[in-house]
């Protein structure tokens, strides 16, 4: 049987994140009690996540484990950054990726890949990848956040000779 995180523990995790200036994206438990159960919490902020952010949240949760039975019974508490293959799920996550290429899937199923040019409170503007490469006048595409099913930052690597190669860490991440 899967171990569920009690609402009171989620409140503790949210409070620890808030105190450290980060946001909780996801929390889950691996394993089942009473064996080696591990809590994994994925955090993010508008400025990105540092090792210190993870350490600070972890320290607060370790302190909370002294008075919370659920946290005390855990084998480990892992605080993680979202990683490059994790889709952007909140509007506040987009600004730090301005100028990067996004693979975006709309709720209609349409896939758009382009450079993130602008972000507002309600939408993003992507310059389609083909237009950016060919320096043509193809119109940038304004997309409402409410239209986006998934948006994944594309990781760029430079091959020998300086040529850019695009690699999505997890090809299926954009399709989730």
C-alpha positions as CSV (number, residue, x, y, z in Angstrom):
1,X,0.0,0.0,0.0
2,X,1.3,3.4,-1.0
3,X,2.2,5.7,1.9
4,X,0.4,9.1,1.7
5,X,1.8,12.3,3.0
6,X,-0.5,13.6,5.7
7,X,-2.0,17.1,5.1
8,X,-0.3,18.3,8.3
9,X,3.1,17.3,6.9
10,X,2.5,19.0,3.6
11,X,1.7,22.1,5.6
12,X,5.1,21.8,7.4
13,X,6.9,21.3,4.0
14,X,5.1,24.4,2.5
15,X,6.0,26.5,5.6
16,X,9.7,25.4,5.4
17,X,9.8,26.3,1.7
18,X,8.1,29.7,2.4
19,X,10.6,30.5,5.2
20,X,13.5,29.7,2.7
21,X,12.0,31.8,-0.1
22,X,11.2,28.8,-2.4
23,X,8.1,27.0,-3.5
24,X,7.1,23.4,-3.3
25,X,6.4,21.9,-6.7
26,X,5.8,18.3,-5.7
27,X,6.2,16.0,-2.7
28,X,6.0,12.3,-2.7
29,X,7.0,9.3,-0.7
30,X,9.0,6.3,-2.0
31,X,8.6,3.1,-0.2
32,X,6.0,2.0,2.4
33,X,6.1,2.2,6.2
34,X,7.6,0.8,8.3
35,X,10.4,0.0,5.9
36,X,12.9,2.5,4.4
37,X,10.6,5.3,3.4
38,X,12.0,8.4,1.6
39,X,10.3,11.7,1.3
40,X,11.2,13.6,-2.0
41,X,10.3,17.2,-2.3
42,X,10.9,19.2,-5.5
43,X,11.4,22.9,-4.9
44,X,11.9,25.9,-7.2
45,X,11.9,29.7,-7.2
46,X,11.7,32.5,-9.7
47,X,15.5,32.8,-9.5
48,X,16.3,29.1,-9.6
49,X,17.5,26.7,-6.9
50,X,20.9,26.5,-5.2
51,X,22.4,23.7,-3.1
52,X,22.0,26.1,-0.2
53,X,18.2,26.4,-0.8
54,X,17.9,22.6,-0.7
55,X,20.1,22.4,2.4
56,X,18.1,25.1,4.2
57,X,14.7,23.4,3.6
58,X,16.1,20.0,4.5
59,X,17.4,21.5,7.8
60,X,14.0,22.9,8.7
61,X,12.3,19.5,8.0
62,X,14.9,17.7,10.0
63,X,14.1,20.1,12.9
64,X,10.4,19.4,12.4
65,X,11.0,15.7,12.6
66,X,11.8,16.1,16.2
67,X,8.2,16.8,17.0
68,X,6.4,15.1,14.0
69,X,6.0,11.3,14.1
70,X,5.6,11.0,10.3
71,X,8.8,12.9,9.5
72,X,10.6,11.1,12.4
73,X,9.9,7.7,10.9
74,X,11.3,8.5,7.5
75,X,14.6,6.9,6.4
76,X,15.5,10.0,4.4
77,X,14.3,13.4,3.3
78,X,15.5,14.5,-0.1
79,X,15.1,18.1,-1.3
80,X,15.5,18.4,-5.0
81,X,15.7,21.1,-7.7
82,X,13.3,20.5,-10.7
83,X,16.0,19.3,-13.1
84,X,16.3,20.2,-16.7
85,X,13.8,17.7,-18.0
86,X,10.9,18.8,-15.7
87,X,8.2,20.7,-17.5
88,X,7.5,24.3,-16.4
89,X,4.2,24.2,-14.6
90,X,3.8,27.7,-13.1
91,X,3.9,31.1,-14.9
92,X,6.5,32.4,-12.4
93,X,8.9,29.7,-13.7
94,X,9.1,31.1,-17.2
95,X,11.0,34.5,-16.8
96,X,14.3,32.8,-15.8
97,X,14.2,31.0,-19.1
98,X,13.9,34.0,-21.4
99,X,16.1,33.5,-24.4
100,X,16.1,29.8,-24.2
101,X,14.3,27.3,-26.5
102,X,11.1,25.7,-25.2
103,X,9.4,22.7,-26.6
104,X,5.7,23.5,-25.9
105,X,2.7,21.3,-26.3
106,X,-0.7,23.0,-26.3
107,X,-3.8,21.5,-24.8
108,X,-5.0,21.1,-28.4
109,X,-2.0,18.8,-29.1
110,X,-0.2,21.3,-31.3
111,X,3.5,21.3,-30.7
112,X,5.5,24.6,-30.9
113,X,9.2,24.9,-30.5
114,X,10.7,28.3,-30.2
115,X,12.8,30.8,-28.4
116,X,11.1,32.4,-25.3
117,X,11.1,36.1,-26.2
118,X,8.6,37.6,-23.8
119,X,6.6,36.7,-20.6
120,X,3.6,38.6,-19.2
121,X,1.2,37.8,-16.4
122,X,-1.1,35.9,-18.8
123,X,1.0,34.7,-21.7
124,X,4.4,34.0,-23.3
125,X,5.7,34.9,-26.7
126,X,7.7,32.3,-28.7
127,X,9.7,33.0,-31.8
128,X,9.4,29.8,-33.8
129,X,12.6,27.9,-34.0
130,X,12.7,27.8,-37.8
131,X,12.3,31.6,-38.1
132,X,15.0,32.2,-35.5
133,X,17.5,29.9,-37.5
134,X,16.6,31.3,-40.9
135,X,16.3,34.9,-39.7
136,X,13.1,35.2,-41.6
137,X,10.1,37.3,-40.7
138,X,7.9,34.5,-39.4
139,X,5.6,36.0,-36.7
140,X,6.3,35.3,-33.1
141,X,3.5,33.3,-31.4
142,X,1.8,34.6,-28.3
143,X,0.5,31.7,-26.2
144,X,-1.8,32.1,-23.1
145,X,-0.7,30.1,-20.1
146,X,-4.1,28.6,-20.0
147,X,-3.4,27.0,-23.5
148,X,-0.2,25.3,-22.4
149,X,-0.3,21.6,-21.6
150,X,3.5,21.2,-21.3
151,X,6.6,23.4,-21.7
152,X,10.1,21.9,-21.4
153,X,13.3,23.9,-21.7
154,X,15.6,22.5,-24.4
155,X,19.2,21.9,-23.3
156,X,21.8,23.1,-25.9
157,X,25.2,21.5,-26.2
158,X,28.0,22.6,-28.4
159,X,29.5,19.9,-30.6
160,X,33.1,20.0,-31.8
161,X,33.4,23.0,-34.2
162,X,30.9,25.1,-32.2
163,X,27.7,23.8,-33.8
164,X,24.7,23.7,-31.5
165,X,23.0,20.4,-30.9
166,X,19.6,20.5,-29.1
167,X,19.0,17.7,-26.7
168,X,16.0,17.2,-24.5
169,X,17.1,15.2,-21.5
170,X,13.8,13.2,-21.5
171,X,12.1,13.1,-24.9
172,X,8.8,12.1,-23.2
173,X,8.9,15.0,-20.8
174,X,7.4,17.4,-23.3
175,X,4.6,14.9,-24.0
176,X,3.5,14.5,-20.3
